[in-house]
Amino acid sequence: MVDWTSPAELQKEALIFTKFMHVLLGLYVWEWFTSLDFDWDIISGKKKFRWPMIFYFGGRYCLLFAMVGIAIALDSTTPVNCQSLYTFNQLTGQATIGFASINLSIRTMAVWSQKRYIVIPLVVIILGHWSLILQGVLLTAVYVPGEGCAIVHTNNTVLSATFIYTMVFDLVITGLTAYKLVFNNPIGRSSLMNMIWGDGLIYFVIAFVANVLATTFMLLNLNPIMSVIFNVPAAVASTIVSTRAVRRLTNFTSKGAEVFSSGQNSGVNFRTGNTVNRGPTMTAVSMKKSTPGVHVQMETFTMAEGDSDHYDASGRKLQYDPEAQNEIGEEFKRPSY
């Protein structure tokens, strides 16, 4: 039987923890660097900045700062304030999990066309999530000469509650998305809908497995190091899959490939070239440059009478022209060639 609290075991696990954190730092820096062009397109204005990107950048860079802070804490050869450093690492690391769930919930709100009975409960759940994330200092760290900072105590009750809440939250979001796209969509699914559902499902599976692993070791409470060793992998996994999902959806919708309308009687209409007789018709036009000319793609939808709010896949509200009976999103006003 392993004595998890013996000095020899703690020293061995501290070495494993250090090497494991460096591997995760390398993995995340590679992920950050290879996708930096997307961030630059947003910052430089090549891609239009919209408010949901706040949570994308928040999760992406909070995790980067947390990983750098952990590396400093583990590699420092001179005395540092380990408690302050690990408090910063804990808050930024926990925040990344919150931002990842928000990124997924925004997609769900868009799929449900910003319906109040969906948006308001999700906002309440998000606030509850962050009330746990911002609980305060949940671990104690001290400086060990020659070794750097070491974790000597953790508050496993609040940490495990945070991860359990995260798993339930992600399950609710995934269930709402599945109901709307898979079970409550009589018209059929397009490539855009398949992408939204597929990315959301992949996110849920990866984040759920990572969070279950982290929660299990926290509840076992073998020792302070083993209690938190899988917290960082859970944050890294959740952030990578959620930010990739955001980038894929943004790149897809910015091409003007498909638009959907979700009205009172229409459900979510991802459809190309088909019309359902439920009301006035709306047409979205996207123009793409190709050789030797310009190809124009037209997509015809129907709008249920009385509907006033329609959104594209990224949650942007479309403008309705009652005379022409057309709804044209901002990206269709000035096609890029």
TAKAUR-V460619 format. One record per residue. RES is the residue in one letter. PHI is phi in whole degrees, -180 to 180 (* if undefined). Layout:
# TAKAUR-V460619
res-><RES & RES>
phi-><PHI & PHI>
This chain:
# TAKAUR-V460619
res-><M & V & D & W & T & S & P & A & E & L & Q & K & E & A & L & I & F & T & K & F & M & H & V & L & L & G & L & Y & V & W & E & W & F & T & S & L & D & F & D & W & D & I & I & S & G & K & K & K & F & R & W & P & M & I & F & Y & F & G & G & R & Y & C & L & L & F & A & M & V & G & I & A & I & A & L & D & S & T & T & P & V & N & C & Q & S & L & Y & T & F & N & Q & L & T & G & Q & A & T & I & G & F & A & S & I & N & L & S & I & R & T & M & A & V & W & S & Q & K & R & Y & I & V & I & P & L & V & V & I & I & L & G & H & W & S & L & I & L & Q & G & V & L & L & T & A & V & Y & V & P & G & E & G & C & A & I & V & H & T & N & N & T & V & L & S & A & T & F & I & Y & T & M & V & F & D & L & V & I & T & G & L & T & A & Y & K & L & V & F & N & N & P & I & G & R & S & S & L & M & N & M & I & W & G & D & G & L & I & Y & F & V & I & A & F & V & A & N & V & L & A & T & T & F & M & L & L & N & L & N & P & I & M & S & V & I & F & N & V & P & A & A & V & A & S & T & I & V & S & T & R & A & V & R & R & L & T & N & F & T & S & K & G & A & E & V & F & S & S & G & Q & N & S & G & V & N & F & R & T & G & N & T & V & N & R & G & P & T & M & T & A & V & S & M & K & K & S & T & P & G & V & H & V & Q & M & E & T & F & T & M & A & E & G & D & S & D & H & Y & D & A & S & G & R & K & L & Q & Y & D & P & E & A & Q & N & E & I & G & E & E & F & K & R & P & S & Y>
phi-><* & -76 & -90 & -68 & -103 & -71 & -57 & -66 & -68 & -64 & -66 & -65 & -72 & -64 & -67 & -62 & -60 & -63 & -66 & -63 & -65 & -69 & -64 & -66 & -62 & -62 & -63 & -73 & -63 & -63 & -62 & -64 & -68 & -71 & -113 & -67 & -63 & -65 & -61 & -67 & -62 & -70 & -66 & -81 & 93 & -65 & -113 & -71 & -80 & -127 & -56 & -62 & -68 & -58 & -74 & -62 & -68 & -59 & -67 & -64 & -92 & -62 & -67 & -61 & -65 & -65 & -66 & -65 & -63 & -65 & -63 & -63 & -63 & -82 & -104 & -66 & -103 & -120 & -58 & -133 & -80 & -65 & -64 & -65 & -65 & -74 & -64 & -62 & -62 & -67 & -66 & -69 & -67 & -66 & -62 & -62 & -67 & -64 & -65 & -63 & -67 & -65 & -57 & -73 & -69 & -63 & -62 & -65 & -60 & -66 & -61 & -89 & 55 & 57 & -63 & -63 & -71 & -102 & -65 & -62 & -61 & -66 & -64 & -63 & -64 & -61 & -63 & -64 & -61 & -72 & -64 & -79 & -61 & -97 & -64 & 123 & -76 & -113 & -149 & -122 & -131 & -132 & -88 & -110 & -54 & 85 & -124 & 97 & -77 & -133 & -85 & -114 & -158 & -136 & -93 & -70 & -64 & -70 & -62 & -67 & -63 & -63 & -71 & -65 & -59 & -61 & -64 & -66 & -59 & -62 & -65 & -63 & -63 & -64 & -64 & -64 & -65 & -63 & -63 & -74 & -87 & -104 & -102 & -124 & -136 & -72 & -84 & 125 & -113 & -105 & -65 & -66 & -63 & -61 & -67 & -61 & -68 & -64 & -64 & -64 & -68 & -62 & -58 & -62 & -63 & -66 & -65 & -64 & -63 & -63 & -71 & -63 & -63 & -64 & -65 & -60 & -72 & -68 & -71 & -66 & 53 & -67 & -166 & -57 & -74 & -67 & -69 & -119 & -65 & -102 & -68 & -66 & -57 & -64 & -67 & -64 & -63 & -63 & -68 & -63 & -71 & -71 & -70 & -65 & -64 & -63 & -65 & -64 & -68 & -64 & -66 & -69 & -73 & -70 & -81 & 70 & -77 & -149 & -130 & -128 & -120 & -123 & -112 & -62 & -115 & -104 & 71 & -106 & -101 & -91 & -153 & -127 & 77 & -128 & -128 & -113 & -77 & -129 & 158 & -58 & -94 & -124 & -128 & -108 & -120 & -124 & -122 & -123 & -83 & -150 & -101 & -99 & -142 & -111 & -96 & -110 & -109 & -118 & -123 & -108 & -128 & -122 & -115 & -66 & -63 & 95 & -73 & -127 & -114 & -136 & -136 & -91 & -67 & -96 & 89 & -82 & -78 & -90 & -99 & -110 & -106 & -66 & -75 & -87 & 55 & -123 & -118 & -127 & -74 & -60 & -72 & -97 & -67 & -128 & -60 & -94 & -106>
